[in-house]
Amino acid sequence: MKYFSLMCLTLCVVACGATFSLASNEDTQKDSVRPATIAVLPFVMHTTETDSHIQKGVVTMLHTRLAWPDQVNVIPEQKITQVLNQLDSDNRNQMIEKVAEQTDSRYVLDGSITQLAGSFSIDAVVYDILNKQHMTFFEQSDNSDELIDKISRIAANINKEVFDRTTTDWEKIEQERQARRNELRRQNPEHLMQNPQWQQTRESPGWKIWKYLF
């Protein structure tokens, strides 16, 4: 009788263990197919022009370009605003931490636009909160009319480098890069002979460790 009870207990434990293992595997699979989440912070503006409409346009465009059905969810602007309104500090590192925490975002995109004479410098940083790393992106615009196109290029690079998504804008950028490589190869054949692998180098910023580890 004791032997029979022991067998029943053993079978029960094994069955429960198998059920738990199966449930764990299902949870892991769900996590692997769960869409990535990214929060876009309002860009810091260092310009002499009207900042509000440029800042609003930049955020709206990034939302449109980065949203990817079933793959990438962009946190709504209203939710970001609610979180930022609760903060009593302008510390960008704190903003990134709080926005990521309260919106459950894997990635946070921050950036700035700086006007230098008549040109504009656009700097963007994507923070990977889970892995404590970041990737930087940069474009320069000769005038305000080119800002929209430059933001599209940054979005295309983020889509490819962060989410491995190929877009029409990315293909255009790659074509331009290939054209530049071909022109350099035509103008500098001796460099090509000395460095046969030079044109295979990717123009990618790559991930770097985030020094602000909260």
Contacts in CASP RR format, 6 or more apart in sequence:
PFRMAT RR
TARGET T0000
AUTHOR 0000-0000-0000
METHOD contacts of the structure
MODEL  1
MKYFSLMCLTLCVVACGATFSLASNEDTQKDSVRPATIAVLPFVMHTTET
DSHIQKGVVTMLHTRLAWPDQVNVIPEQKITQVLNQLDSDNRNQMIEKVA
EQTDSRYVLDGSITQLAGSFSIDAVVYDILNKQHMTFFEQSDNSDELIDK
ISRIAANINKEVFDRTTTDWEKIEQERQARRNELRRQNPEHLMQNPQWQQ
TRESPGWKIWKYLF
35 68 0 8 1.000
35 70 0 8 1.000
35 71 0 8 1.000
35 72 0 8 1.000
35 73 0 8 1.000
36 71 0 8 1.000
36 72 0 8 1.000
36 73 0 8 1.000
36 106 0 8 1.000
36 107 0 8 1.000
36 163 0 8 1.000
37 72 0 8 1.000
37 73 0 8 1.000
37 74 0 8 1.000
37 75 0 8 1.000
37 103 0 8 1.000
37 104 0 8 1.000
37 105 0 8 1.000
37 106 0 8 1.000
37 107 0 8 1.000
38 66 0 8 1.000
38 72 0 8 1.000
38 73 0 8 1.000
38 74 0 8 1.000
38 75 0 8 1.000
38 105 0 8 1.000
38 106 0 8 1.000
38 107 0 8 1.000
38 108 0 8 1.000
38 109 0 8 1.000
38 126 0 8 1.000
39 74 0 8 1.000
39 75 0 8 1.000
39 80 0 8 1.000
39 99 0 8 1.000
39 100 0 8 1.000
39 103 0 8 1.000
39 105 0 8 1.000
39 107 0 8 1.000
39 108 0 8 1.000
39 109 0 8 1.000
40 59 0 8 1.000
40 62 0 8 1.000
40 63 0 8 1.000
40 66 0 8 1.000
40 74 0 8 1.000
40 75 0 8 1.000
40 77 0 8 1.000
40 80 0 8 1.000
40 109 0 8 1.000
41 80 0 8 1.000
41 84 0 8 1.000
41 92 0 8 1.000
41 95 0 8 1.000
41 96 0 8 1.000
41 99 0 8 1.000
41 108 0 8 1.000
41 109 0 8 1.000
41 110 0 8 1.000
41 111 0 8 1.000
42 55 0 8 1.000
42 59 0 8 1.000
42 80 0 8 1.000
42 84 0 8 1.000
43 55 0 8 1.000
43 58 0 8 1.000
43 59 0 8 1.000
43 110 0 8 1.000
43 111 0 8 1.000
43 112 0 8 1.000
43 113 0 8 1.000
43 124 0 8 1.000
44 92 0 8 1.000
44 111 0 8 1.000
44 112 0 8 1.000
44 113 0 8 1.000
45 51 0 8 1.000
45 54 0 8 1.000
45 55 0 8 1.000
45 112 0 8 1.000
45 113 0 8 1.000
46 112 0 8 1.000
46 113 0 8 1.000
46 114 0 8 1.000
46 115 0 8 1.000
47 54 0 8 1.000
47 113 0 8 1.000
47 114 0 8 1.000
47 115 0 8 1.000
47 120 0 8 1.000
48 115 0 8 1.000
49 115 0 8 1.000
49 144 0 8 1.000
54 113 0 8 1.000
54 144 0 8 1.000
54 147 0 8 1.000
55 113 0 8 1.000
58 113 0 8 1.000
58 147 0 8 1.000
58 151 0 8 1.000
59 77 0 8 1.000
60 77 0 8 1.000
61 148 0 8 1.000
61 151 0 8 1.000
61 152 0 8 1.000
61 155 0 8 1.000
62 74 0 8 1.000
62 109 0 8 1.000
62 151 0 8 1.000
62 154 0 8 1.000
62 155 0 8 1.000
63 74 0 8 1.000
63 77 0 8 1.000
65 151 0 8 1.000
65 152 0 8 1.000
65 155 0 8 1.000
65 156 0 8 1.000
65 159 0 8 1.000
65 167 0 8 1.000
65 169 0 8 1.000
66 72 0 8 1.000
66 74 0 8 1.000
66 109 0 8 1.000
66 155 0 8 1.000
66 158 0 8 1.000
66 159 0 8 1.000
66 163 0 8 1.000
67 73 0 8 1.000
67 74 0 8 1.000
68 159 0 8 1.000
68 163 0 8 1.000
68 165 0 8 1.000
71 163 0 8 1.000
71 165 0 8 1.000
72 163 0 8 1.000
72 165 0 8 1.000
75 99 0 8 1.000
75 103 0 8 1.000
75 105 0 8 1.000
79 103 0 8 1.000
80 99 0 8 1.000
80 103 0 8 1.000
83 98 0 8 1.000
83 99 0 8 1.000
83 102 0 8 1.000
83 103 0 8 1.000
84 95 0 8 1.000
84 99 0 8 1.000
86 98 0 8 1.000
87 94 0 8 1.000
87 95 0 8 1.000
87 98 0 8 1.000
92 110 0 8 1.000
93 212 0 8 1.000
93 214 0 8 1.000
95 110 0 8 1.000
96 108 0 8 1.000
96 110 0 8 1.000
96 127 0 8 1.000
96 129 0 8 1.000
96 212 0 8 1.000
97 214 0 8 1.000
99 105 0 8 1.000
99 108 0 8 1.000
100 106 0 8 1.000
100 108 0 8 1.000
100 127 0 8 1.000
100 129 0 8 1.000
105 129 0 8 1.000
106 128 0 8 1.000
106 129 0 8 1.000
106 130 0 8 1.000
107 126 0 8 1.000
107 127 0 8 1.000
107 128 0 8 1.000
107 129 0 8 1.000
107 162 0 8 1.000
108 126 0 8 1.000
108 127 0 8 1.000
108 129 0 8 1.000
109 124 0 8 1.000
109 125 0 8 1.000
109 126 0 8 1.000
109 127 0 8 1.000
109 158 0 8 1.000
110 124 0 8 1.000
110 125 0 8 1.000
110 127 0 8 1.000
111 122 0 8 1.000
111 123 0 8 1.000
111 124 0 8 1.000
111 125 0 8 1.000
112 122 0 8 1.000
112 123 0 8 1.000
113 120 0 8 1.000
113 121 0 8 1.000
113 122 0 8 1.000
113 123 0 8 1.000
113 147 0 8 1.000
114 120 0 8 1.000
114 121 0 8 1.000
114 123 0 8 1.000
115 121 0 8 1.000
118 142 0 8 1.000
118 143 0 8 1.000
119 140 0 8 1.000
119 141 0 8 1.000
119 142 0 8 1.000
119 143 0 8 1.000
120 140 0 8 1.000
120 141 0 8 1.000
120 143 0 8 1.000
120 144 0 8 1.000
120 146 0 8 1.000
120 147 0 8 1.000
120 150 0 8 1.000
121 138 0 8 1.000
121 140 0 8 1.000
122 138 0 8 1.000
122 139 0 8 1.000
122 140 0 8 1.000
122 141 0 8 1.000
122 147 0 8 1.000
122 150 0 8 1.000
122 151 0 8 1.000
122 154 0 8 1.000
123 136 0 8 1.000
123 137 0 8 1.000
123 138 0 8 1.000
124 136 0 8 1.000
124 137 0 8 1.000
124 138 0 8 1.000
124 154 0 8 1.000
124 158 0 8 1.000
125 134 0 8 1.000
125 135 0 8 1.000
125 136 0 8 1.000
125 137 0 8 1.000
126 134 0 8 1.000
126 135 0 8 1.000
126 137 0 8 1.000
126 158 0 8 1.000
126 162 0 8 1.000
127 133 0 8 1.000
127 134 0 8 1.000
127 210 0 8 1.000
128 134 0 8 1.000
128 135 0 8 1.000
128 162 0 8 1.000
128 207 0 8 1.000
128 210 0 8 1.000
131 207 0 8 1.000
132 209 0 8 1.000
132 210 0 8 1.000
132 213 0 8 1.000
133 207 0 8 1.000
133 208 0 8 1.000
133 209 0 8 1.000
133 210 0 8 1.000
134 207 0 8 1.000
134 208 0 8 1.000
134 210 0 8 1.000
135 161 0 8 1.000
135 162 0 8 1.000
135 205 0 8 1.000
135 206 0 8 1.000
135 207 0 8 1.000
135 208 0 8 1.000
136 205 0 8 1.000
136 208 0 8 1.000
137 154 0 8 1.000
137 157 0 8 1.000
137 158 0 8 1.000
137 161 0 8 1.000
137 205 0 8 1.000
139 150 0 8 1.000
139 151 0 8 1.000
139 153 0 8 1.000
139 154 0 8 1.000
140 150 0 8 1.000
141 147 0 8 1.000
141 149 0 8 1.000
141 150 0 8 1.000
152 169 0 8 1.000
153 169 0 8 1.000
153 173 0 8 1.000
155 169 0 8 1.000
156 167 0 8 1.000
156 169 0 8 1.000
156 170 0 8 1.000
156 172 0 8 1.000
156 173 0 8 1.000
157 170 0 8 1.000
157 173 0 8 1.000
159 165 0 8 1.000
159 166 0 8 1.000
159 167 0 8 1.000
159 170 0 8 1.000
160 166 0 8 1.000
160 167 0 8 1.000
160 170 0 8 1.000
161 204 0 8 1.000
161 205 0 8 1.000
161 206 0 8 1.000
177 203 0 8 1.000
181 199 0 8 1.000
184 191 0 8 1.000
184 199 0 8 1.000
185 192 0 8 1.000
185 199 0 8 1.000
191 198 0 8 1.000
192 198 0 8 1.000
192 199 0 8 1.000
END
